[in-house]
Amino acid sequence: MNNEYVSMWKDLGLNLEAHDALLSVLGNAYKDIFLAQKNRPEGMGYFDFVMSEVHGLRIKELLDEKLQGRKIIGSYCVFVPEEIALAANATLVGLCSGADFAMEEVERYLPRNTCALIKSSFGFKLGKVCPYLESADMIVGENTCDGKKKAYESLGSLVDNLYIMDLPQMKSDQGRDLLRHEYNRFKNAVEELTGVAITTASLKEAIKTVNAKRSALHRLSMLRKAEPVPISGLDALLANQVFFYDNPARFTEAVNKICDEVENRIEKKQGIALEKTPRILLSGCPMAVPNWKLPWIIETSGAVIVGEESCVGERGVRNLTKDSGTTVDELMDAITDRYFKVDCAIFTPNEDRLEHIVDMAKTYKADGVIHYCLQFCHPYIMESIPVEKALEEKNIPCLRIETDYGMEDVGQVKTRVEAFIELIKD
């Protein structure tokens, strides 16, 4: 490992021994899951490089930005508007929450039956292994579910730069007004953090940058409708995950290059699996790095994932922000309207999400839907049965999987997935 990185991690206060262990596990898993795939698009080499440097070169880039006076804002949720951060000369990055770490310490702060994603976010902090968290000038928590809302009360004792954003629970005029108020409050907090006033011009430019990033990923998603499928679900998920870490302009360019390559594959009828391979839509909880267990199981069991109905997937990128406003207030309204369309399971009622899952299954020509829930993630667990019923009414097979980040249940999950794939085969 680059000695410069070791010095950098030490200066950030990371536990070097624990961090080395994490990187070793991550590297081995990446090799076994991603690099073992055959017939990958050549453009995926960029994302392989990004993952090899996700705690190295990318962190150095962020620290170099800080030296130049730019602020780093860490976020756990797609409801935190990247447009506002960029417009105030800040960089928004995702924070680590996709693997179990330091669980004994975590359970001194949180009950054992807490959602794995929430426990993971604490584990990376308590274990001192997330350089993004330690680099951040502001950490944004959001009151999506009850678990997060109460957990942030404890996280506040572990960090000194935690900002809490309230979120509506109903799609109503009052809910939209709450979100607009919260985004204005966040805008003020970011301006205070950076010392930079957001202008109409800077907000327009930020919207343009984020729209381009989302458009590139959505373009990739649409190409997965092809038969045979031109890119694996694992590789598409990886692009969706890197979305939260990488430099926006560089990321957009890399994704569009892959799209160009994939379009060429489609013209030549080149796929990563044979025609008539069962096509799966994966729906439900977000999958942060390195949560690759279920997609890996699915794609080593005779099927291919053609879409993700998830915050780390289509839910996070399918809607763009209108940039036609001529004032900061008008653009803030547009940002609010865009994010208010996100159909997270925190909302009640949430008919939009049920309809969208059915539409996605048809659009991507899915033979079946696997609805993924993290254990103790109550919003998605509660919504899984209505999702299954909505799909059954349209004669679309659905399998509900509830699991965590551990590998102990791989055999059991694989058996259920293989049986489901056999069921939906032509």
N, C-alpha and C positions, 0 to 999 in steps of 0.2 A: 504494500500500500504506500502511496505517495507520502513521504515524510511531511510535506507541507500540509496535507490533509490531517495527519495525526496532530500536528501542532494546532491546526485550526479547530479540530474537535475538542482538544484539551482546553483551548481558550474559551470555547463555548460552554465548558463545564460538563461535557459528556462523560459517562462512565466508559472508558476506553475498552476495558475488558468485555463488558456487556455489549457494547456497540460492535466490537469485532465479532462476537458470537452471533449477533443479529445479522450482520452483513454476510457471514459465512452461510447461515441458514437460508437467507434470501437468495444468495448467489447460487447455491446448490438447487434450490427449488426452481429458480428461473431457468437454469440449464436443463433440468429434467422436464419442465412443463413447456417452456417456450422454444428453446433451442432444439428440442427433440422433434419438433414438428417438421414435416416434409413439405416441400413445394411452397414455402412462404414467399410473399412478395419481397423483392430485393429491398424496397423502401423501408421494410421493417428493421433493417440494419440501423437506421437512425434511432429507433426506439430502444433497440438493444443497447446502443451506446448511452442513451439517456439513462436507462436503468442501471447501467454499470457505473454511472457517475451521479446517481440521484442524491447521494449523501456526500459527494465529493465536489466535482466541478460546479454543479448547480449551486451548492451552498457557497462556494467561493464567489460565484457571480453575484449572489445576493449580498454577501458581505462587502464586495467591492461597490455595489450600489449604495450601501449604507455609508461607506467612506465618502462617497460623492454627495451625501446629503439626502438620499432617497430613503423613505421609510418602508419597512416590510410589515405587512398585515397578514396574520395567519387566520384561517377560517376552517370550520368543520362542516359547512353546509352550503348548498347552491343558492340559498336565499340571500346570501351576502353578496351585494352587487359589486362585481369587479369593475364595472364602469365608473363607479364613484371613487374607488381607490386609484385607478389609473388617472382620472381627471385631476387628482390632487397630488400627482407625482409620487404615488406609492405603488408598491407591487403586492398583489394578493396571491397567496400561495395556500394550497391545501395542507392540512396538518395530519400527522400519522394517526391512523386508527383502524388498521386492517389485520392485526395479529395480536395474539395473547402475549403479554409481557409483564413481568413483575406482579403476577396475580396475587401473591400473598400480601404484598404491600397494598395493592389496590383494594383488597377486601377489608383493610382497616378503615377505608373511607366509604366504600360502597357495599351494599348487600351482595351476596354471592349470586342471587338470581336477577342481577342487573343485565341489561342488554350488552352483548359482547362488544359492540362498537363503542359504547360509553366506557366500559371497563378498559378497552384498549387505549382510548385517549388518555386515561389516567396512567395506564401502565407505561406508555412511552414517556410521560413526564416523570413519574416516580422512578423509573428505571434509567432515566437520563440518557436516552438513546435516540431522540428525535432532534436533529440539528435545525429543522425548520421551526420547531417550537421555541428553541433557545435563541434563534436569530430574530424572532418577531418582535417588533416594537409595540404591536397591539395584537391581542388574541381575541377573536370575535366568537362568542358563544351565542346561540340563538334558542329561544324558547319554542322549539318545535313540539317534542313530546314531553310528557311529565317527567320521564327519566332524566332527560337532558336538563330540564328546568331545575330540578332539585340537585342534580350532580354538579351543576355550575356553582352552586353555593359552596360546595366543598372545594372545587377547583380554584375558586377565588382565594383560598388560603394557601395555595401552592404557587400561584403566579401573581405578579404585581401589576399586570397590564391587561387584565381581562375586561372586555366590554361586552355587555349583554344586550342583545337585540330581541325585542318582543315580536311575536308573530301572531297573526289572526288564526283562528281555528274554524271560521266559517266563511264561505264565499258569499259575502253580502256587501252592501254599500258601506256598512260600518266596518267590516273587515278590511275592505280596500282602503278606507280612510285611516285605519290603524297602521296599515303597511306604509302608506304615504308619509304619515307622521314619523314612523320609525326610520324610514330612509332619509328623511330630512334631518333627524337627530343624528343618524350615522354620518351623514354628509358633514354636519357641523363638527362632530368628533374627529373625523379624518382631517378636516381643514385645520383644526387645532393641533393635531398630531404633527402634521407636515409643515404648518405655517404657510400653506399655499391655498389661496382662494380659488374655488372652482368657478370657471367661467363658461359661457355658452360654447365658446370655441373649444376649450379643453374637454368639455363633456361630450361634445359632438365627436371629437377625435377618439375619445375613449370608447364611445358606443360603436364607432366604425371598427375599431380594433377588435372588440369582443364579438361583434356580429360576424366579422370575417372568420374568427376562430370557430365559432359555433357553426357557421355555414359550411366550413370545410369538413367538420365531423359529420354534419347531417348529410352532406354529399356522399361521404363514405358509407353511411348507413343505408342510403337509398340504393347504392350499388349492390348491396347484399341481397337485393330482391332477385338477382339473376340466378339462373339454373344452368350449369352447376354453380355452387357458391364459390366466389372468387377469393375469399379471404376467411380465415377461421374466426370463430367467435372469440377465441382467446386473444388473437392479435387485435381485433377490433376493440375488445375490452381494454387492452393495454393502451391503445391510443386514447380512449376515453379517460383512463386513469392519469396518463401523462398530461392531459389537458389542464390538470390542477396544479402542476409543478413547473412547467416549462415556460420559457420566454414566449409571449403570445405570438409575435410576428414570426419567429423561427418555427414554432409549433405549426402555425397555419400553413407555412410553406411546405413543411415536411408532410403534413396530411394531404395537401393537394397533390404533391408528387406521387404519393401512394395511390390516390384516386386516379391519376392519369395512368399509372401502371395497371390498376385494377380494371379500368375501362378497356385497356388493350387486351387484358386477359379475357374479359367478357366477349369481346369481338372474336377472339380465337377459340371460344368455348373451353377455356382452361379453368379448372376448378381445383380447390384443395380437397375435394371429395367427389366421388362419382355422382352422376345424375341419379336422382331418386333416393339419395341419402336422406333419411328423416331429418326434417327441418324443425328446429326448436326455437321458440321465442322464450327468452328468460325474463321473468317479471319479478318485481318486488324490491327488496332492500338494496341500498347501494353497496358496491363492492370496492373498497379502497385497497390500495397496495398494502400487503401482498395477499389479498383474499382472492385466490384463484382456484380454490378447491372444487367447488361445484362445476364451474365451466370445464375444468380439466376432466372431471369425472364424465360429464356429458359427452365431451368430444373424444374420449377414449373408450366410449361405450357404443359407438356405431352411429352417432348423430352429429349434426353440425348446428351451432347456434347462429341464427340469422338476424337477431335483434335483441336489444336490452331495453325493457321498459323499466327504467331506473334513473335515479339522479346521476349515476355514473353510466350514462347512456342517453337514450332519446329524450327522456323527461328533462334532462339538463340542457339540451341544445336545440330542441326543435323550434322554439319560438325566438324571434329576433326582436330587438328594441327599435322602435320607430325613431328616426333621427331628423324628422321634419320640423321639430320645435325650433322656435326662434329666441327663446329665453331659457334660462336655467330652470325655472319653474315648469315650463312646458316639457322640457327634457326629463325632469324628475318625474313628472306625471307619466311619461312614456315608459320610463324604467319601472315604475310601480305597476303599470298595466301589464308589462311583460312578465314580471316575476309573479304577479297574482294569478297567472295562468298555470303555474306549476301545480300539478295535481298530486301533491304529496298526500300520503295516507293520514296526515295529521288533520286533514279537513273533514268536516261533517256538515251535510252529506257530501259524498264524493262520487257522484254519478259520472262526472267527467272522466275519472280514471278508469272506471269500468268500461265505458264506451271506447276509450282510447285503446285499452288492451285488446278488445275485440277487433277494432280497426287495424291495429298493428298486426295482429295474427293474420288477418286477411291480406294486408298490404305486403307483408314479407312472405306470404304463402307458407305460413307455418303449419306443420302437420299436428303440432301440439304445443301447449304452453306449460312450462315448469315455473311455478310460483315459489320464489325463494324467500324465506324468512329467517332472520337471525333469532335465536332463542331469546325470549323475553322482550322482543321488540313488539310491544302490544299493538301499536297502530296497524302494522302490516299483518300481524297474525290475525287480528280481528277482521281485517279486510280480506283475508285470503278466501274465506268461505263465500262471501258475495262475489268475489272474482271468479271462483270456480263455478258458481251457479250461472253467472252471466255468460261464461264460455260454454257451459253445457247447453244453455238455451239455443246457442248457435251451432251446436254439434261440434264444438272444438274441444278435444281432449285436454284435460288439465291434471297435473300432478303437483301436489303441495309438499314442499320440502322445508322442514324446520331443522336448522343445524347451527353450529357455532364455528369458531375459527380452528378448533382442534382437529386432529386427524384420526381420533379414536373411532369415529363412526363412518369412516370412508367405505368400509366393506358393506355396511348396511345401506348407506345411501346409494352406492353403486348398484347393488342388487335391485333396489327400487327403480332406479333410473333405467337400467337395462330392461326390466320388465315393461316399463312404460314405452320404451322405444320399440320393443317387439309388438306392443299393442297398436302403435300408430303406423307401423310399416304398411305399405301398399300391399 
